[in-house]
Amino acid sequence: MLVYQATKAAFLNDVLTNNIDGIILKAFENKLQRTVSKNEIGSWRNSMMYMNNILIDNGIPGDSGVAIEFLIPQTSKRVDFILTGRDDRDIDHAVIIELKQWQKAGLTDKDGVVTTRFQHGEQETNHPSYQAWSYAALINSFNATVYEENIQLNPCAYLHNYADDGVITNKFYSEYLEKAPAFLKDDALKLREFIKQFVKRGDRSNIMYRIDHGRIKPSKSLADSLVSMIKGNQEFVMIDDQKIVYEEALALAKKSRIDNKNVLIVEGGPGTGKTVVAVNLLVALIKASLVAQYVTKNAAPRAVYQSKLTGTLKQTEISNMFVGSGSYTKCQKNIFDALIVDEAHRLNEKSGMFKNLGENQIKEIINASKFSVFFIDENQKVTTSDIGEKEEITKWAKKEGCNIYNLELSSQFRCNGSDGYLAWLDNILQIKETANSTFDNQEFDFKIFSSPTELREAIFEKNKINNKARLVAGYCWDWISKSNKTLYDIVISEDNFRMRWNLASDGSLWIMKPESVNEIGCIHTCQGLEVDYIGVIVGPDFVIRGGRAITNPEKRARTDASLKGYRGMMLKDKEGTLNLVDKIIKNTYRTLMTRGMKGCYVYFTDKETEQYFRSILK
């Protein structure tokens, strides 16, 4: 999405009004339906003055295109400044310019990472050249039009307040400086010449409009890319906070020793790249000859990854790479160099089928490895036995004498990159209050269906594209087909709708099997995985009454173990247990409704709840 678009001549006039920041802000609020901080408005004001000085040159045509704050498709990332036009061979070019207000930076020993001072102090961040290159790589990977129509992307960075001190231009960063040159305070003329290499003629073919409205490539699936990654190919470009987390985890793993144990806790919501970072980290550690494992409680992701790798590696190698969280009850202390725990919020206290093994999974994982990294989202805890919280991990790390580090992932890659959808979902499910009381479903394909049959037909249609659409439901129907294959589990008689749970047929591989679109998944078989389109049946365990979200554990199926033991817990602490149950039910629907990368279609069994959701949609 384009926030501001004009010709170079019109941009220069907007700067001349001394209100370029106000013009961009108004466009930003109109297009994205939200505002920005005073600091960002100030950065627009300052940086656009500098870009004005760069572009005042007759060698850069007045009808070249200027785009400011371009939202990269399927992400929440924005490109600062893009200039478009044609070279002397009439080839289309887009010069991507990452603008920085920095005055100082510090070297690190991490690939593509520097330090600089932000509002809350000094911290590690992407080298500006890495950032500019990674944004160009993202556009290339998502936008088929750029490739098919031979639009050349030329990234660079402009740090207009930065006097060269040998840090930004250090040879350690030469790989990214070659891919995206960095221009500093004294380099205005060099930046102008860089632009003029590519933009010698005006933009008469609406380059940015074509990019903005270009055909989006099918989203990369982590599972589908796994074999290539194991072979050493780069399948995903990590950006911003993903790159910082990856490099920090890699550095900690390499320096951890028995007498220097480290624990890294990484918090991140749905679609922020927790699993992408985790799997990339696993591959890097194995290549570095470190003994590492990828750990999850959920069997579904492990089964999918193992299935994809079958035939590439020996089965023993695969099973040693992807393991369950209960594998360390009798493990030798510090036998692993690194354990990468994905979906760490799902960790349990006890292990085994009957929850009678071990003492505490968090303690056992930390005990077994010199370095442990826990990827968590506490709002995806969906059973009474889930104990994975930042506080709990910190407690056990301290007891083991570990150094503790905390980082956060915020870059959004699921739900079409819509931070607004996720914030709106938290608000409407009443998980936490946010400013997003309404939602514009042009950002993300969210639809409400009045009939489960219509919902099913819509998902069937989407699944014809590439087998990446599935139906899921809250676990409010007993699994009666388990013992009698002729019966249907989910029956909504008023709509003549009936389907079966998927649990018996494909188990953990349900999300991959083409025929499984005819079955309905639940929280236990889809958490940690993603599809393009998810269809969600919201059962009677979650309703809206008078604008208030009400959860009812009695409406859950008897065969669902998510709330197992809650009645006994209520005898000891009624209020605390009811709060926990309420959180689990809401988290369940939050998790189900964030499995889709492109869209979420919903049917509510309760009509008042349906009407409430409809009234909130913009």
ROSEMAR-923940 format. One record per residue (C-alpha): y, x, z; residue number from 1; residue in one letter. Coordinates in steps of 0.2 Angstrom, whole numbers, plus 5000, padded with zeros to 4 digits. Each point is the difference from the previous one (the first is absolute). Example, Ala and Ser with C-alpha at 12.3 -4.5 7.8 and 13.67 -1.06 7.14 Angstrom:
2
REC,4978,5062,5039,1,A
REC,5017,5006,4997,2,S
***
This chain:
618
REC,5000,5000,5000,1,M
REC,5017,5006,4996,2,L
REC,5014,4998,5012,3,V
REC,5015,5007,4990,4,Y
REC,5000,5003,4982,5,Q
REC,5014,5004,4988,6,A
REC,5006,5012,4986,7,T
REC,5007,5017,5005,8,K
REC,5017,4994,4995,9,A
REC,4999,4984,5011,10,A
REC,4993,5011,5015,11,F
REC,5015,5011,4999,12,L
REC,5012,4985,5000,13,N
REC,4990,4993,5016,14,D
REC,5003,5017,5008,15,V
REC,5018,5000,4996,16,L
REC,5003,4983,5009,17,T
REC,4995,5010,5016,18,N
REC,4988,4986,5004,19,N
REC,4984,5007,4992,20,I
REC,4991,4998,5017,21,D
REC,5005,4982,5001,22,G
REC,4994,4996,4983,23,I
REC,4983,5008,5003,24,I
REC,4999,4991,5016,25,L
REC,5004,4983,4993,26,K
REC,4987,5003,4986,27,A
REC,4987,5006,5013,28,F
REC,5002,4985,5011,29,E
REC,4999,4988,4985,30,N
REC,4985,5008,4992,31,K
REC,4990,5005,5016,32,L
REC,5006,4986,5012,33,Q
REC,5003,5013,5014,34,R
REC,5014,5012,5005,35,T
REC,5000,5019,5004,36,V
REC,5007,5011,5014,37,S
REC,5018,5006,5001,38,K
REC,4993,5018,4998,39,N
REC,4992,4995,4983,40,E
REC,5016,4991,4994,41,I
REC,5009,5016,5005,42,G
REC,4988,5011,4990,43,S
REC,5003,4989,4985,44,W
REC,5019,5002,5001,45,R
REC,4998,5019,5002,46,N
REC,4986,5004,4987,47,S
REC,5007,4988,4986,48,M
REC,5017,5010,5001,49,M
REC,4990,5016,4997,50,Y
REC,4990,4992,4986,51,M
REC,5016,4994,4992,52,N
REC,5006,5018,4999,53,N
REC,4984,5005,4992,54,I
REC,5001,4986,4987,55,L
REC,5018,5003,4995,56,I
REC,4995,5010,4984,57,D
REC,5002,4994,4983,58,N
REC,4983,5008,4996,59,G
REC,4992,4986,5010,60,I
REC,5002,4984,4990,61,P
REC,5010,4986,5007,62,G
REC,4986,4988,4995,63,D
REC,4986,5009,5009,64,S
REC,4992,4990,5014,65,G
REC,5003,5001,5019,66,V
REC,4988,4992,5012,67,A
REC,5002,5002,5019,68,I
REC,4987,4995,5013,69,E
REC,4985,4997,4988,70,F
REC,4986,4992,5010,71,L
REC,4984,5008,4994,72,I
REC,4987,4987,4995,73,P
REC,4986,4996,5013,74,Q
REC,5009,5011,5013,75,T
REC,5014,4998,5012,76,S
REC,5008,5017,4994,77,K
REC,5017,5000,4991,78,R
REC,5007,5014,4988,79,V
REC,5018,5004,5004,80,D
REC,5007,5003,4982,81,F
REC,4993,5000,4983,82,I
REC,5009,5004,4984,83,L
REC,4993,4994,4983,84,T
REC,5002,5005,4982,85,G
REC,4993,5009,4985,86,R
REC,4999,5018,4995,87,D
REC,5004,5007,4983,88,D
REC,4983,4995,4994,89,R
REC,5002,4982,5005,90,D
REC,4988,5001,5014,91,I
REC,5003,4989,5015,92,D
REC,5004,5009,5017,93,H
REC,5003,4995,5018,94,A
REC,5007,5013,5011,95,V
REC,4995,4996,5018,96,I
REC,5012,5007,5013,97,I
REC,4996,5000,5018,98,E
REC,5016,5001,5010,99,L
REC,5002,5009,5017,100,K
REC,5014,5001,5012,101,Q
REC,4992,5015,5009,102,W
REC,5009,5016,5005,103,Q
REC,4986,5009,5008,104,K
REC,4981,5001,4999,105,A
REC,4986,5011,5008,106,G
REC,4985,5008,4992,107,L
REC,4982,4994,5005,108,T
REC,4983,5007,4996,109,D
REC,4995,4983,4993,110,K
REC,4999,4996,4981,111,D
REC,5015,4991,4994,112,G
REC,5007,4997,5018,113,V
REC,5017,5006,5008,114,V
REC,5009,4995,5015,115,T
REC,5017,4993,5002,116,T
REC,5011,4991,5012,117,R
REC,5000,4981,5000,118,F
REC,5009,4987,5011,119,Q
REC,4987,5003,5014,120,H
REC,4998,5018,4998,121,G
REC,4991,5013,4990,122,E
REC,4984,4995,4992,123,Q
REC,4988,5005,4986,124,E
REC,5003,4991,4983,125,T
REC,4996,5002,4981,126,N
REC,5008,5014,4991,127,H
REC,5013,4991,4989,128,P
REC,4991,5007,4984,129,S
REC,4983,4994,5006,130,Y
REC,5008,4983,5003,131,Q
REC,5008,4999,4983,132,A
REC,4984,5005,4991,133,W
REC,4989,4988,5011,134,S
REC,5011,4986,4995,135,Y
REC,4999,5004,4982,136,A
REC,4981,5002,5002,137,A
REC,4999,4983,5008,138,L
REC,5010,4991,4986,139,I
REC,4988,5009,4987,140,N
REC,4985,4994,5009,141,S
REC,5005,4982,5002,142,F
REC,5010,4997,4984,143,N
REC,4990,4998,4984,144,A
REC,5016,4999,4990,145,T
REC,5006,5017,5005,146,V
REC,4984,5008,4993,147,Y
REC,4997,4988,4985,148,E
REC,5018,5001,4993,149,E
REC,5002,5019,5004,150,N
REC,5015,4999,5012,151,I
REC,5002,5017,5007,152,Q
REC,5004,5001,5019,153,L
REC,5010,5015,5006,154,N
REC,5001,5001,5019,155,P
REC,5012,5011,5010,156,C
REC,5010,5000,5016,157,A
REC,5018,5002,5004,158,Y
REC,5005,5006,5017,159,L
REC,5019,5000,4997,160,H
REC,5005,5005,5018,161,N
REC,4987,5014,5002,162,Y
REC,5006,5019,4998,163,A
REC,4985,5010,4994,164,D
REC,4992,5009,5015,165,D
REC,4983,5004,4992,166,G
REC,4991,4986,5008,167,V
REC,5000,4986,4987,168,I
REC,4998,5013,4986,169,T
REC,4987,5010,5009,170,N
REC,4985,5006,4989,171,K
REC,4988,4991,5012,172,F
REC,5006,4984,4992,173,Y
REC,5000,5007,4982,174,S
REC,4986,4988,4994,175,E
REC,5011,4985,5003,176,Y
REC,5017,5009,4995,177,L
REC,4992,5002,4983,178,E
REC,4995,4982,4999,179,K
REC,5017,4994,5007,180,A
REC,5014,5012,5001,181,P
REC,5011,4999,5015,182,A
REC,5019,5002,4997,183,F
REC,5011,5005,5015,184,L
REC,5018,4999,5005,185,K
REC,5005,5014,4987,186,D
REC,4989,4993,4986,187,D
REC,5010,4985,4993,188,A
REC,5002,5008,4983,189,L
REC,4981,5005,5000,190,K
REC,4995,4982,5004,191,L
REC,5012,4994,4986,192,R
REC,4992,5011,4988,193,E
REC,4982,4995,5006,194,F
REC,5005,4982,4996,195,I
REC,5007,5004,4983,196,K
REC,4984,5008,4995,197,Q
REC,4992,4983,5000,198,F
REC,5014,4987,4998,199,V
REC,5010,5005,4984,200,K
REC,5001,4982,4993,201,R
REC,5003,4983,5008,202,G
REC,4987,4988,5006,203,D
REC,4999,4988,4986,204,R
REC,4982,4994,5004,205,S
REC,5002,4994,5018,206,N
REC,4989,5013,5007,207,I
REC,5002,4995,5018,208,M
REC,4997,4982,4996,209,Y
REC,4984,5004,4991,210,R
REC,4994,5010,5015,211,I
REC,5005,4987,5012,212,D
REC,4991,4986,4990,213,H
REC,4986,5011,4994,214,G
REC,4982,4996,5001,215,R
REC,4993,5006,5017,216,I
REC,4984,5010,4999,217,K
REC,4985,4994,5010,218,P
REC,5001,5006,5018,219,S
REC,4990,5015,5004,220,K
REC,4986,4996,5011,221,S
REC,4996,5013,5013,222,L
REC,4981,4997,4999,223,A
REC,5001,5002,4981,224,D
REC,5009,5016,5001,225,S
REC,4989,5008,5014,226,L
REC,4988,5009,4988,227,V
REC,5015,5008,4991,228,S
REC,5008,5005,5017,229,M
REC,4984,5008,5006,230,I
REC,4999,5010,4984,231,K
REC,5018,5007,5004,232,G
REC,5011,4989,4989,233,N
REC,5016,4993,5007,234,Q
REC,4999,4981,4998,235,E
REC,5014,4995,5012,236,F
REC,5017,5007,5002,237,V
REC,5005,4999,5018,238,M
REC,5018,4996,5003,239,I
REC,5013,5002,5014,240,D
REC,4991,4996,5017,241,D
REC,4983,5001,4992,242,Q
REC,5003,5018,4995,243,K
REC,5006,5004,5017,244,I
REC,4985,4993,5009,245,V
REC,4988,5008,4988,246,Y
REC,5008,5017,5001,247,E
REC,5001,4999,5019,248,E
REC,4982,4995,5002,249,A
REC,4994,5014,4989,250,L
REC,5010,5013,5009,251,A
REC,4994,4993,5017,252,L
REC,4982,5000,4995,253,A
REC,5001,5018,4993,254,K
REC,5008,5007,5017,255,K
REC,4989,4990,5012,256,S
REC,4988,5010,5011,257,R
REC,4989,4996,5015,258,I
REC,5015,5007,5011,259,D
REC,5013,4991,4989,260,N
REC,4994,4982,4997,261,K
REC,5012,4988,4991,262,N
REC,5001,4981,4998,263,V
REC,5011,4992,4987,264,L
REC,5003,4981,5001,265,I
REC,5007,4992,4984,266,V
REC,5007,4982,5001,267,E
REC,5002,4990,4984,268,G
REC,4999,4982,4995,269,G
REC,4989,4993,4985,270,P
REC,5002,5009,4984,271,G
REC,5010,5015,5007,272,T
REC,4987,5012,4993,273,G
REC,4990,5004,5016,274,K
REC,4983,5000,4991,275,T
REC,5007,5009,4985,276,V
REC,5007,5014,5011,277,V
REC,4984,5000,5010,278,A
REC,4988,5002,4985,279,V
REC,5011,5013,4992,280,N
REC,5000,5010,5017,281,L
REC,4981,4999,5000,282,L
REC,4999,5007,4983,283,V
REC,5012,5014,5004,284,A
REC,4992,5005,5016,285,L
REC,4983,5001,4992,286,I
REC,5007,5011,4986,287,K
REC,5007,5011,5014,288,A
REC,4982,5002,5007,289,S
REC,5004,4990,5016,290,L
REC,4987,4989,5007,291,V
REC,5008,4983,4999,292,A
REC,4995,4982,5000,293,Q
REC,5008,4983,4995,294,Y
REC,4997,4988,5014,295,V
REC,5002,4981,5001,296,T
REC,4992,4986,5010,297,K
REC,5000,4988,4985,298,N
REC,4985,5002,4989,299,A
REC,5008,4993,4985,300,A
REC,5011,5014,4995,301,P
REC,4986,5013,5003,302,R
REC,4988,4990,4990,303,A
REC,5012,4999,4985,304,V
REC,5004,5018,5000,305,Y
REC,4982,5005,5002,306,Q
REC,4995,4989,4986,307,S
REC,5014,5008,4988,308,K
REC,4994,5018,5005,309,L
REC,4981,4996,4997,310,T
REC,4994,5011,4985,311,G
REC,5014,5012,5003,312,T
REC,4995,5008,5016,313,L
REC,4983,5000,5010,314,K
REC,4998,4985,5011,315,Q
REC,5000,5012,5016,316,T
REC,5017,5007,4995,317,E
REC,5007,4983,4997,318,I
REC,4993,4993,5017,319,S
REC,5007,5015,5009,320,N
REC,5018,4997,4993,321,M
REC,5001,4982,5004,322,F
REC,4994,4995,5017,323,V
REC,5002,4986,5013,324,G
REC,5010,5001,5016,325,S
REC,4985,4999,5011,326,G
REC,4993,5016,4993,327,S
REC,5006,5012,5014,328,Y
REC,4992,4993,5016,329,T
REC,4989,5015,5002,330,K
REC,5010,5012,4990,331,C
REC,5002,5019,5004,332,Q
REC,5018,5004,5006,333,K
REC,5012,5007,4986,334,N
REC,4986,5000,4987,335,I
REC,5012,4994,4987,336,F
REC,5016,5008,4993,337,D
REC,5007,4983,4996,338,A
REC,4997,4981,5002,339,L
REC,5010,4988,4990,340,I
REC,5000,4983,5008,341,V
REC,5005,4986,4988,342,D
REC,5003,4982,5007,343,E
REC,5001,5008,5017,344,A
REC,5006,4984,5008,345,H
REC,4982,4994,4997,346,R
REC,4992,5013,5012,347,L
REC,4990,4993,5014,348,N
REC,4996,5006,5018,349,E
REC,4981,4999,4998,350,K
REC,4989,5004,4985,351,S
REC,4984,4993,4993,352,G
REC,4994,4983,4994,353,M
REC,5000,4994,5018,354,F
REC,5015,5009,5006,355,K
REC,4990,5010,5012,356,N
REC,5002,5018,4994,357,L
REC,5013,5013,5005,358,G
REC,5015,4999,5011,359,E
REC,5015,4998,4988,360,N
REC,5001,5003,4982,361,Q
REC,5018,5008,5001,362,I
REC,4995,5012,5013,363,K
REC,4984,5004,4990,364,E
REC,5009,5004,4984,365,I
REC,5013,5011,5008,366,I
REC,4986,5009,5010,367,N
REC,4990,5003,4984,368,A
REC,5014,5008,4990,369,S
REC,5013,5014,5001,370,K
REC,5012,4988,4990,371,F
REC,5001,4981,4999,372,S
REC,5011,4989,4990,373,V
REC,5001,4982,5004,374,F
REC,5008,4988,4987,375,F
REC,5004,4984,5009,376,I
REC,5008,4983,4998,377,D
REC,5000,4991,5017,378,E
REC,5004,4983,4991,379,N
REC,4983,5001,4991,380,Q
REC,4989,5000,5016,381,K
REC,4989,4984,4997,382,V
REC,4987,5000,5013,383,T
REC,5000,5000,5019,384,T
REC,4990,5016,5000,385,S
REC,5014,5010,4990,386,D
REC,5008,5013,5011,387,I
REC,5009,5011,4987,388,G
REC,5017,5001,5007,389,E
REC,5013,5014,5000,390,K
REC,5000,5000,5019,391,E
REC,4981,5001,5001,392,E
REC,4999,5014,4988,393,I
REC,5014,5010,5009,394,T
REC,4991,4997,5017,395,K
REC,4983,5008,4994,396,W
REC,5009,5014,4990,397,A
REC,5009,5005,5016,398,K
REC,4984,5000,5010,399,K
REC,4993,5012,4987,400,E
REC,5015,5011,5001,401,G
REC,5005,4997,4982,402,C
REC,5017,5003,4992,403,N
REC,5006,4983,4995,404,I
REC,5010,4996,4984,405,Y
REC,5006,4983,4994,406,N
REC,5006,4995,4982,407,L
REC,5003,4984,4991,408,E
REC,4996,4994,4982,409,L
REC,5012,4987,4993,410,S
REC,5000,5002,4981,411,S
REC,4993,4983,4994,412,Q
REC,4987,5000,4986,413,F
REC,4991,4984,5002,414,R
REC,5007,4982,4998,415,C
REC,5010,5007,4985,416,N
REC,5009,5012,5011,417,G
REC,5009,4985,5008,418,S
REC,5006,5004,5018,419,D
REC,5008,4983,5000,420,G
REC,4983,4991,4998,421,Y
REC,4992,5010,5015,422,L
REC,5015,4997,5011,423,A
REC,5000,4982,4995,424,W
REC,4982,4998,5004,425,L
REC,5002,5008,5017,426,D
REC,5014,4988,5003,427,N
REC,4991,4984,4994,428,I
REC,4984,5004,5008,429,L
REC,5010,5003,5016,430,Q
REC,4993,5017,5003,431,I
REC,5017,5007,5002,432,K
REC,5017,4994,4997,433,E
REC,5009,5007,4984,434,T
REC,5016,4997,4990,435,A
REC,4989,4993,4986,436,N
REC,5000,4982,5003,437,S
REC,4998,4996,4982,438,T
REC,4991,5008,4986,439,F
REC,5003,5001,4981,440,D
REC,4983,5000,4992,441,N
REC,5007,5008,4984,442,Q
REC,4998,5017,5010,443,E
REC,4981,4996,5003,444,F
REC,4989,4987,4992,445,D
REC,4998,4988,5015,446,F
REC,4994,4983,4996,447,K
REC,4995,4985,5011,448,I
REC,4986,4988,4993,449,F
REC,4997,4982,5006,450,S
REC,4982,5001,4995,451,S
REC,4987,5013,5004,452,P
REC,4992,4996,4983,453,T
REC,5017,5005,4991,454,E
REC,5001,5016,5011,455,L
REC,4982,5005,4994,456,R
REC,5004,4996,4982,457,E
REC,5015,5011,5001,458,A
REC,4991,5015,5008,459,I
REC,4986,4998,4987,460,F
REC,5013,5001,4986,461,E
REC,5008,5016,5008,462,K
REC,4982,5008,5002,463,N
REC,4997,4999,4981,464,K
REC,5013,5014,4998,465,I
REC,4991,5014,5009,466,N
REC,4989,4993,5014,467,N
REC,5013,5003,5013,468,K
REC,5003,4982,5007,469,A
REC,4991,4993,5015,470,R
REC,4999,4985,5012,471,L
REC,5001,5002,5019,472,V
REC,5001,4988,5014,473,A
REC,5003,5000,5019,474,G
REC,4983,5000,5009,475,Y
REC,5000,4981,5004,476,C
REC,4984,4995,4992,477,W
REC,4983,5004,5006,478,D
REC,4988,5011,4990,479,W
REC,4987,4987,4997,480,I
REC,4995,5006,4983,481,S
REC,4993,5016,5009,482,K
REC,4984,4991,5004,483,S
REC,5000,4987,4987,484,N
REC,5006,5006,4983,485,K
REC,5002,4982,4993,486,T
REC,5014,4996,5012,487,L
REC,5018,5003,4998,488,Y
REC,5011,5008,5014,489,D
REC,5018,4995,4996,490,I
REC,5000,4982,4996,491,V
REC,5017,4990,4997,492,I
REC,4993,4983,4996,493,S
REC,5017,4992,4996,494,E
REC,5002,5012,4985,495,D
REC,4981,5000,4996,496,N
REC,5001,5019,5003,497,F
REC,4985,5010,5006,498,R
REC,4996,5019,5000,499,M
REC,4990,5012,5010,500,R
REC,5005,5015,5010,501,W
REC,4996,5017,4992,502,N
REC,4992,5008,5015,503,L
REC,4982,4999,4994,504,A
REC,5000,5005,4982,505,S
REC,5011,5015,4997,506,D
REC,5005,5004,5018,507,G
REC,5012,5015,5000,508,S
REC,5000,5001,4981,509,L
REC,5006,4982,4998,510,W
REC,5018,5006,4994,511,I
REC,4992,5009,4985,512,M
REC,4986,4989,4994,513,K
REC,5006,4989,4985,514,P
REC,4990,4985,5005,515,E
REC,5007,5000,5018,516,S
REC,5016,4991,4994,517,V
REC,4989,4985,5002,518,N
REC,4999,5003,5019,519,E
REC,5013,5001,5014,520,I
REC,5003,5015,5010,521,G
REC,5007,5002,5018,522,C
REC,5009,5012,5010,523,I
REC,4984,5011,5003,524,H
REC,4997,5003,4982,525,T
REC,5018,5003,4993,526,C
REC,5009,5009,5013,527,Q
REC,5005,5018,4994,528,G
REC,4998,4995,4982,529,L
REC,5011,4992,4987,530,E
REC,5000,4990,4984,531,V
REC,5013,4995,4987,532,D
REC,5000,4982,5006,533,Y
REC,4994,4992,5016,534,I
REC,4997,4982,5002,535,G
REC,5000,4995,5019,536,V
REC,4994,4984,5008,537,I
REC,5009,4997,5016,538,V
REC,4989,4991,5012,539,G
REC,5004,4988,5015,540,P
REC,5001,5015,5012,541,D
REC,5018,5002,4995,542,F
REC,5012,4986,4998,543,V
REC,5019,4997,5001,544,I
REC,5006,4986,5011,545,R
REC,5019,4997,5002,546,G
REC,5003,5017,4992,547,G
REC,4989,5008,5013,548,R
REC,4985,5010,4995,549,A
REC,4985,4994,5011,550,I
REC,4983,5009,5000,551,T
REC,4983,4992,5005,552,N
REC,4985,5011,5004,553,P
REC,4989,4984,5001,554,E
REC,5002,4998,4982,555,K
REC,4992,5017,4996,556,R
REC,4982,4999,4994,557,A
REC,4986,5003,5013,558,R
REC,4993,5014,4989,559,T
REC,5016,5010,5001,560,D
REC,5000,5014,5012,561,A
REC,5019,5004,4999,562,S
REC,5004,4990,5016,563,L
REC,4983,5004,5008,564,K
REC,5002,4999,5019,565,G
REC,5017,4992,5001,566,Y
REC,4994,4986,5011,567,R
REC,4994,5012,5013,568,G
REC,5016,5010,4999,569,M
REC,5010,4984,5003,570,M
REC,4992,4998,5017,571,L
REC,5008,5017,5005,572,K
REC,5016,4999,4991,573,D
REC,5004,4984,4991,574,K
REC,5018,5004,4994,575,E
REC,4996,5017,4994,576,G
REC,4984,4994,4991,577,T
REC,5009,4986,4991,578,L
REC,5014,5012,4995,579,N
REC,4986,5012,4993,580,L
REC,4991,4986,4991,581,V
REC,5016,4994,4992,582,D
REC,5004,5017,4994,583,K
REC,4983,5003,4993,584,I
REC,5000,4983,4990,585,I
REC,5018,5004,4993,586,K
REC,4995,5018,4996,587,N
REC,4985,4994,4991,588,T
REC,5010,4989,4988,589,Y
REC,5013,5014,4998,590,R
REC,4986,5012,4995,591,T
REC,4993,4987,4988,592,L
REC,5016,4996,4992,593,M
REC,5005,5019,4997,594,T
REC,4984,5004,4990,595,R
REC,5008,4997,4983,596,G
REC,5010,5013,4991,597,M
REC,5008,4988,4988,598,K
REC,4998,4982,5007,599,G
REC,4994,4989,5014,600,C
REC,4995,4982,4997,601,Y
REC,4997,4989,5016,602,V
REC,4993,4983,5004,603,Y
REC,5002,4992,5017,604,F
REC,4988,4988,5007,605,T
REC,5014,4993,5011,606,D
REC,5013,4991,4990,607,K
REC,5014,5001,5012,608,E
REC,4998,5019,5000,609,T
REC,5000,5000,4981,610,E
REC,5016,4990,5000,611,Q
REC,5008,5012,5012,612,Y
REC,4996,5015,4989,613,F
REC,5006,4991,4985,614,R
REC,5017,4997,5008,615,S
REC,5002,5018,5005,616,I
REC,4997,5006,4982,617,L
REC,5016,5003,4991,618,K
***
